[in-house]
């Protein structure tokens, strides 16, 4: 039985960064194998929670999602960690020891002057969602480095980093859908993806753990992209399952699901 609850905690971001750094250092003493891989994935998830929480702080401050310098650095860090997970996963856990020292420097330099609201991601906690599955899905998608990867916060930012690492794309931008749970919308600065919008050959990847009852979060991102002039056939969805949105989905959300490649 799954008992639902939104257990959020207010934490000091600097302390979370320090804890993540200690996790990373412990990898230095671990030989290859599934235990090291599991520890590496736990590090990735903990840093994902920190980076997405910092993005939410920026959103609350600005009232709009922007790709701030802090978010850019955090996204690059996540892609680097995702690449470490990919290396371990694709080698059959044959990689041992610590991670790239450059990632430790990125983590140490991340602006964590904030109190953040954190919580366990439902997908990891309740639905056996493995971030490695997004590595494999991206590898089979046909997308390449000329892809704007967009993560749907919360969990979608880390999953988007997995997609970006797998296809060699730049660090992902993330958005937080707002409004009624069944009728979400996006409030994001279009300048965050101007370079991509002006590139007619670019593709767009929307990454989340959904769709849920309504599919409105992923649909909201697609609507935002369409309003910026992006054709639907250039938008690729990365959901966590193939079942489609649930009973509360609007006709438009169902059309989005059926039309966008996945």
Number of C-alpha atoms within 10 A of each C-alpha: 4 6 5 8 7 9 9 11 12 10 15 16 22 18 12 17 21 13 14 21 18 12 17 23 15 14 19 13 10 16 16 15 14 15 12 23 25 14 16 23 21 15 21 25 23 19 23 24 24 25 29 28 22 25 29 24 16 19 18 11 10 10 12 15 23 22 21 14 11 16 23 20 19 26 27 20 25 30 28 23 27 28 20 21 26 22 16 22 16 13 10 13 19 15 21 16 15 18 18 12 11 11 19 18 12 16 22 15 13 21 18 19 10 14 16 23 19 21 14 17 17 16 17 14 9 13 12 9 16 13 25 18 14 25 25 16 17 21 17 11 15 8 20 16 15 16 23 23 26 26 28 25 23 26 23 27 30 31 33 33 32 32 36 33 28 25 20 17 18 18 26 31 24 29 26 24 23 14 10 9 15 16 18 18 21 21 17 20 13 15 11 15 18 11 10 17 19 11 10 9 10 18 22 23 24 27 30 25 25 23 23 21 14 22 26 29 27 29 28 22 25 27 20 16 21 14 11 13 11 20 14 17 11 17 25 21 20 27 23 22 12 11 10 19 21 13 10 15 20 17 9 12 25 17 12 21 21 11 13 16 15 16
